[in-house]
Amino acid sequence: MTHSQADANQHRLSLAPMMAWTCPHGRYLMRCLAPHLRLYSEMLVDQSIIHGPLDHLLAHHRDEFPLALQLASANPETLATAINAVHVHTDSTAIAEINLNVGCPSSRVQAGGFGACLMKDPVLLAELVDAMHQSAKVPISVKMRLGVDERTGYPLLRALLDMLAQHQCHHVILHARSAWLKGLNPKKNRTIPPLDYEMVHRLKAEMPDMRVILNGGLASAEICEQQLQHVDGVMIGRAAFADPWLMARLEKRLFGTPIPTLAKVVQTMMPYWQTQLNAGARPFELFRGTMHLIHGMPGAKRWRSILTEACHANALDIKGLTTMAHDLMLRAAL
Ligand SMILES: Cc1cc2nc3c(=O)[nH]c(=O)nc-3n(C[C@H](O)[C@H](O)[C@H](O)COP(=O)(O)O)c2cc1C
C-alpha cells in the first residue's frame, strides 16, 4: 500500500497525545498556531467511553479537524463497542483517525492490561487491530515504543511491525525508546532509556509502505526537519506546550503558513475562553496549555501570574486578562 502526497502531508506534523494537556482547550490553542497540525486527544479507555458521559469525553471544537482520537483497550469486543459509540456520537467530520495506545507504561494502565504491556502480547494486539478495522470508519494507527522491558532490539520490533502490516495497520507512531514497566514511573519512562532514532530510520528504510512517525525528544524545528528526511512525520509532545510557537515555526517551515501574530492568536483565543468559562470550564484546565504562550517575551511573567491567579481562585480576572491582552496586542502591532 502506498500513501498519496496529499495524504502524506496530513501526517508530517502531529501533536502527541498527553493526558491533561491535549484536552480540547490545549488542542484548540495548537490549532490556532498550526492549521495543518494533526491533533491527538488524550488517551480514553474503552470502558470510559462505553459508560460515558460522551458529551464530555468527546468534546472538541470543529476547527480541530484533523483530530485523532486515542483509545486504550485490552479487549477487542469492548474496543469495538467503544469505537461504534464514538461514531454514533460524533458526526462524520469530527474524527479523522482512531489511534491505539500501545506505549503507556503507567501502573494504572498496566493494571488494565493495555498500553505498553500489549507489546508483550502480539496475539492480543493483532486482535485489537482487527477489531479497530471492523468498527472504525476512519483510518487507524498504533502508537508504541521500540520495546518493552527485556524485549528490546530491532528484530523484535520488526516482527511486531510485520504483524501490524499483516493485519492491515500501515501507520505507526514510534516513541523512540523502550518502556520499563517495573521500577520506572511514567515520567522517568520519558527520559530513560535513551532515544534511538536510528532504529526508527532503519525500520522506515526496510518497510517503505509503513507510515512511520517519529516521536520523543523533538524540540526544535531544525531537528524535526532533519528527521523528516528519514521518516514520514514527526510528533511533538512536551516541547509543544513548553514553547507553543515551536508549532507555528514548524507549520511555516513544513507548509509555508505565515506565523500568526501574538495579537491574532490572543484575539482568536479570547472569545473561546469567554465561551468556555460561561459554559463552566475550570480555569485550571482552560489555561494550562496557555501558560507559556507569551514565551520569552516581555510581559511573560505578568501573563502567567494572571492565569495562575485565575486557576487558584477558580475564577478569571477577565478584565485583567483583557487589558493585558490588549497591551500585548498593541505591543505586538508596533
Ligand atoms: C503529561 C504527559 C501525558 C502523556 N499522556 C499520554 C497519553 O495519554 N497517551 C500516549 O500515548 N502518550 C502519552 N504521553 C507520551 C507522549 O505522547 C510522548 O510519547 C512522550 O511525551 C514523548 O514525546 P516528547 O519527548 O515530544 O514529549 C504523555 C506524556 C506526557 C508528558
The ligand as an SDF file (V2000), in Angstrom:
LIG
                    3D

 31 33  0  0  0  0  0  0  0  0999 V2000
    1.9580   14.7100   30.7430 C   0  0  0  0  0  0  0  0  0  0  0  0
    2.0600   13.6500   29.6800 C   0  0  0  0  0  0  0  0  0  0  0  0
    0.9550   12.8710   29.3860 C   0  0  0  0  0  0  0  0  0  0  0  0
    1.0280   11.8750   28.3990 C   0  0  0  0  0  0  0  0  0  0  0  0
   -0.1030   11.1880   28.0650 N   0  0  0  0  0  0  0  0  0  0  0  0
   -0.0600   10.2880   27.0300 C   0  0  0  0  0  0  0  0  0  0  0  0
   -1.2520    9.6470   26.5530 C   0  0  0  0  0  0  0  0  0  0  0  0
   -2.3630    9.8900   27.0370 O   0  0  0  0  0  0  0  0  0  0  0  0
   -1.1190    8.7620   25.5260 N   0  0  0  0  0  0  0  0  0  0  0  0
    0.0920    8.4780   24.9410 C   0  0  0  0  0  0  0  0  0  0  0  0
    0.1750    7.6740   24.0050 O   0  0  0  0  0  0  0  0  0  0  0  0
    1.2290    9.0890   25.3580 N   0  0  0  0  0  0  0  0  0  0  0  0
    1.1670    9.9940   26.3650 C   0  0  0  0  0  0  0  0  0  0  0  0
    2.3000   10.6660   26.7280 N   0  0  0  0  0  0  0  0  0  0  0  0
    3.5460   10.4100   25.9820 C   0  0  0  0  0  0  0  0  0  0  0  0
    3.6600   11.4090   24.8060 C   0  0  0  0  0  0  0  0  0  0  0  0
    2.6280   11.2090   23.8700 O   0  0  0  0  0  0  0  0  0  0  0  0
    5.0020   11.2600   24.1150 C   0  0  0  0  0  0  0  0  0  0  0  0
    5.0980    9.9780   23.5760 O   0  0  0  0  0  0  0  0  0  0  0  0
    6.1820   11.4860   25.0560 C   0  0  0  0  0  0  0  0  0  0  0  0
    5.9960   12.6160   25.8800 O   0  0  0  0  0  0  0  0  0  0  0  0
    7.4790   11.6550   24.2480 C   0  0  0  0  0  0  0  0  0  0  0  0
    7.3830   12.7620   23.3760 O   0  0  0  0  0  0  0  0  0  0  0  0
    8.0750   14.2010   23.7330 P   0  0  0  0  0  0  0  0  0  0  0  0
    9.5040   13.9020   24.0880 O   0  0  0  0  0  0  0  0  0  0  0  0
    7.9220   15.0100   22.4730 O   0  0  0  0  0  0  0  0  0  0  0  0
    7.3320   14.7730   24.9030 O   0  0  0  0  0  0  0  0  0  0  0  0
    2.2320   11.6420   27.7120 C   0  0  0  0  0  0  0  0  0  0  0  0
    3.3520   12.4520   28.0070 C   0  0  0  0  0  0  0  0  0  0  0  0
    3.2680   13.4500   28.9730 C   0  0  0  0  0  0  0  0  0  0  0  0
    4.4680   14.3190   29.2470 C   0  0  0  0  0  0  0  0  0  0  0  0
  1  2  1  0
  2  3  1  0
  2 30  2  0
  3  4  2  0
  4  5  1  0
  4 28  1  0
  5  6  2  0
  6  7  1  0
  6 13  1  0
  7  8  2  0
  7  9  1  0
  9 10  1  0
 10 11  2  0
 10 12  1  0
 12 13  2  0
 13 14  1  0
 14 15  1  0
 14 28  1  0
 15 16  1  0
 16 17  1  0
 16 18  1  0
 18 19  1  0
 18 20  1  0
 20 21  1  0
 20 22  1  0
 22 23  1  0
 23 24  1  0
 24 25  2  0
 24 26  1  0
 24 27  1  0
 28 29  2  0
 29 30  1  0
 30 31  1  0
M  END
$$$$
